[in-house]
Amino acid sequence: MPEPGQTSVGEVLIVTGMSGAGRSTVANALEDLDWYVVDNLPPKMLRPLLELSDMAGGAVPRVAVVVDVRGRDLFESLPEVTRSLRDGRHLRIVFLDASDDVLVRRFEAVRRPHPLQAAGTIVDGIRRERARLAPVRESADMIIDTSSYNIHQLTSRVAELFASADASPHTVTVMSFGFKYGLPPDADLVADMRFLPNPYWTDELRGLTGEDEEVREFVLGQTGAREFLDAYTAALEPVLAGYQRENKRHSIVAVGCTGGKHRSVVMAREIAARLGQMPGVAVGVTHRDLGRE
């Protein structure tokens, strides 16, 4: 438990701004960056939320809260609440804005009414919202104008501003599997190792797996094995770089053989070791079918 007057929550980010300016996109991007995100929280619930986070003993180091006019009259208390919470906390307010014509086009594109337009027009709703949000905009630590951003560009901007220093732009899971058990349904890329001789047909290797050094040496000693590794990982490099540019934060590279026990296990580990040397990529390995009979 923190001492009186101290907090264990690290960063607190309040995301607010105009409806249609990208709050949902920012919230999703922050969640992908491992922020704990709470959407549509009434301002007066901020203190109880942060007190609960304090009681978690630092388990929730970065909290982002989306606050907007959907909170109706409760929203009016936001400036007062944030002023009282700033003491002892690294708290920032991010205000998302966009030009009126861009906001109108966005509402027309999704065919939804503005939350404050009532019986009027979208423009009426935008004007009411601007008036209501004026004090919040003035107290914001950061204003992001999203008029010229698409979803991917806004996501990239959020990553630039709020990713932790040690965060990897892209995480890869290299998964070995057996074709006889079916393709992994969530695989982004699939490599087939059945072009290599199967250790299963070698008596002394049949009862071993790709985790054993004898099997590894057998597989990597086959014609084409190392050439494949060189060519395949070289081909993956621009793919993973493109995923990073497009804000795809996770991908699965599936590596298959007949039963998922020998060749795919060896090659999955070798591919993972090579991908782990690429900048901005964090790699994990899993063997889906290794324990099957």
JOQUIQUI-V628537 format. One record per pair of residues at least 24 apart in sequence whose C-alpha atoms are under 6 Angstrom apart, sorted by the first residue. I is the first residue (numbers start at 1). J is the second residue. D is the distance in whole Angstrom. If there is no record, write none. Layout:
# JOQUIQUI-V628537
i/j/d
I/J/D
I/J/D
This chain:
# JOQUIQUI-V628537
i/j/d
1/55/6
1/57/6
7/54/6
8/54/5
8/58/5
9/54/6
9/58/6
9/61/5
10/61/5
10/62/6
11/62/5
11/90/5
12/62/6
12/63/5
12/64/6
12/91/5
13/64/5
13/91/6
13/92/5
13/93/6
14/64/6
14/65/5
14/66/6
14/93/5
15/65/6
15/66/5
15/94/5
16/66/6
16/67/5
16/68/6
16/95/5
17/95/5
17/96/4
17/97/6
18/97/5
20/103/6
21/96/6
21/97/5
21/98/6
29/155/6
33/163/6
35/62/5
35/63/6
36/63/5
36/64/6
37/64/5
37/65/6
38/65/5
39/65/6
39/66/5
40/66/5
40/67/5
41/67/6
42/71/6
42/74/6
43/78/5
92/141/6
93/140/5
93/141/5
94/140/6
94/142/5
94/143/6
95/143/5
96/143/6
96/144/5
97/145/5
98/145/5
98/146/5
98/147/5
168/280/5
168/281/6
169/280/5
170/249/5
170/250/6
170/281/5
171/250/5
171/281/6
171/282/5
171/283/6
172/250/6
172/251/5
172/252/6
172/283/5
173/252/5
173/283/6
173/284/5
173/285/6
174/252/6
174/253/5
174/254/6
174/268/6
174/285/5
175/254/5
175/255/6
175/285/6
175/286/5
175/287/6
176/254/6
176/255/5
176/256/6
176/264/5
176/265/5
176/268/6
176/287/5
177/256/5
177/260/4
177/288/5
177/289/5
178/256/5
178/257/5
178/258/5
178/259/4
178/260/4
179/257/6
179/258/5
180/258/6
187/252/5
187/254/6
188/252/5
189/253/5
190/254/5
190/255/6
191/255/5
192/256/5
193/256/6
193/257/5
194/257/5
209/261/5
209/262/5
210/262/4
210/265/5
210/266/5
216/266/6
260/289/5
260/290/6
261/290/5
